[in-house]
Each structure stands twice: as structure tokens, then as C-alpha cells.
Amino acid sequence: MADTRAKRADAQRNKETLLEAAAAVFVTSGVEAPVRDIAAKACVGTATIYRHFPTRSDLIIAVYRHQVEACAEAGPALLATSASPHAALGQWINLFVDFLVTKHGLAAALRSDSAQFDALHSYFLDRLLPVCTELLKAAAESGEIRSDVGAYEFMRGVGNLCIGADSDPDYDARRMVELLTAGLRVPR
């Protein structure tokens, strides 16, 4: 029984390594990057990738979901460990910006299958809206930010500021989002 659990844990680690490698390759080379590049980054053979993800679409969806989960799990952890709720919100928004800036290619690749894209978009909102709501509420209750901004409109604003960051090297989405986030502060 212990041997089976160890094999399952090892298989999960391998899958996470593949997802992280694929995400890194997608950032630098796009979602059409050769599978052999992802395999090389993960230090596995291409057959291992195909065993876990039979199609490119399966891999793209898995990377997207993995990144959403990482962002969702970071929110409560940051809230528990940061100096203040506002600091946690700022750190989480930086993670969210990184996610958005690097995932535009993934979303574009999935738009051709609108059912899959719609399901992923719903998953994205279902997982991240509550996290953002919790962070905004904590920062508002601590008196650090205004309380009249909803998570959806804030995330939408951040998302809109991130559009085009991948096609314009002179555009700094993180700086623009920092300005937006600074606008939430309550004057002291």
C-alpha cells in the first residue's frame, strides 16, 4: 500500500513538473512550441508528455488550470503571512498579473473551441473571484483601501490593463496595475 502511495505521489510530482515546464516554454515560445522542447525542459521523453496529455489541447487546458489553482491557493497563504491585508493584496495582484500576461496565448489558442474556452473561463472566475473578494474585504476592513470596489470589476480592470503587454515591449502592465491598486488606498 505504501509503495502504491509513493508511486502516486511520484506520478503527481512528474505531472506538476511537466505542467511547470510547459508553462515556461509557452511563455517563451508560445503554445505551439514543439513538444520536444517541453520534454527537454521537464527532463522527460515526449512519450511521457503524451501519456499524460494525449493532445496539445489537453496540455494547454491542464497548464491553464494548474496556473489558476496556484493563483487561487496563493491568496489565503499571502493573507496569512503578509505584513498587512493590503500587502497580501498587492502580492496576489502581482501573481495575477504574471498569470494574465503569460496566459493570453493560451486563451487565444482555446478560443477556437468555444465550449472548452467558456468552461475554462467559468473555472477561472469560480476559483479566483472568491480569492480576490477575500483579499479586498480584508484590506477594506483593515482600513487600508476603499470598500466600494468589487472583485469582478477590479479583476476586469487588471485584466484590461494587461492586454497588449505581450505585443508591446514598451508597455509595463505591472506598473499600470500598481497605479490602479494604489488608487484603492484610503488617504491617510
N, C-alpha and C positions, 0 to 999 in steps of 0.2 A: 504494500500500500504506500509506504513512504517513497519507494522507488518511482511509483506512478506519479505521485505528487511532485517529486523532483523533476521528472520528465515534463510534466505540465508547466511547471514554473519556468523551466528552461525554454520550452516552446514559446511561452508568453514573452520571455525576455528577447528571444530571437525575433519574434514578430514586432516587438517595440523597436528593436534595433533596425529592422527593415523599414518601418514607418518613419523613423527619425532620419535614416539615410535617404529615403525617397523624398522627404520634405526638404532636406538640404539640397539635394540635386535639383528638385523642382524650382527652388529659389534661384539657383544659378543658371539652370539650363532650360527651365520651362517644363511643363507637364508632358511634353513629347520627347523628353530625354530618353536615350536608349536604356533599356532595362539592364544592359551590361554595366552601365555607369552606376546605377543604383546598387547592383550586386557588388561591384568593386568597392563602393563606399561602405557597404554593410559587411564586407569581407565574407560573402557567401557566393554560391553559384547561382546562375539565373534560374535553374530548376527550383531552387528553394523559394524564390520570389513567386514563380508561377504556381507552386504548391499552395502557398498562402493566398495568392491573388491571381486567379486564372486570367483575368482581363485587366487591361490598363484602367478601365473604368472602376473596377473593384479596388485597385490600388489607390486611385485618386480619391475615391469616396472614403476609404479607410484612413488615408492621410488627413483628409479634412476633418473627419470625426475625431481622430486622435488629437488633433490640434485644438479642436473645440473643447474636448474633455480636459486637456491640460490647462486651458484658459479658465474653464469653469472651476476646476479644482484649486487653482491659484488664488481665487478671490477670498474664500474663507481663511485660507492659510495666511494670506497677507494681512487680513483684518486682525487675525490673532497675534501676529508677530511684529507688525509695524508700530512705529512710534505714535501714530495717530490714525484715525479713520481717513483723514484727508491724504496722508502719506500712502496708506494702503490703496486708496482710490487712484492716486497718481501712478503707483507702481503697476496696478492692474491695467489701467488705461494704456500704459506703455506696452504691456504684453498684448493687449487687444490690438493696438496699432501695428505691432510687429506681425500679428496674425493676419490682419486685414491687408497690409501692404504686400505680404508674401503670398496671399491666397487668391488674389484677383485672377491669376491664370487658372487656378483650379476651378473657380466658379465659372469662368468663361468656357472651360472645357466641358463642364457638365450641363451647360445651358441647352446643348443640343438634345438632351433627354430631359424634357421639362418635368416629367413626373419625378425623376430622381433628384433634379435640382430643387423642386418645390419641397420634397421630403427633407433634403439636407438643410434648406433654408429654415424650415419649421424646427428642425432639430437644433440648429444654431440659436434660434430665438428662444426655444424652450429651455435650453441649457444656460444661455448667457444673460438673458433678461433678468432672471431672479438674482443672479450674482451681482449684476450692476445695480439692481434695486437695493439689495442689501448694503452695498458699499455706499451708495448715495444716501440712504437713510441713516446709516451710522455717522457719516460725515455731517449731515444736516443736524442730527440730534446732538452732536458734539459742538454745534455752533460754528463749525468751520466753513460750511458752504450754505448757500441759499437752499430752501426746501421746496421750491416750486418747479423743479426740473425733474421730469420723469425719465426713467431708464431708457425707454424706447426712443424718445426724442434726442436724448444725449448720445446714445449709441449710433443713431442715424446721423447725427451731426458729425460725430467722429468718423463714421464710415464715409460720409461725403467729403470730408477733408482729406481722406486717404486716397480717393480716386485720382488717378493720374500720376501717383508717386512713382509707379513702375516705369512710366514712359517719359518722365521729365527729371533728369538728374539734378536740375537746379531747384526742384521743389522739395521742401523739407516738411513732410506730413507730420512728423513728430513735433516740430516746432509749432505748427499751426494748431495741433491738438493741445499742446501745452497752453497756448493762448486761450483756447476755448475753455479748458479746465480752470485756468486762472480766473476766468470770468465768473466762475461759480462761487468764488471766495466771498465771504461776508466781510465787508470793510471793518477794520478794527480801529 
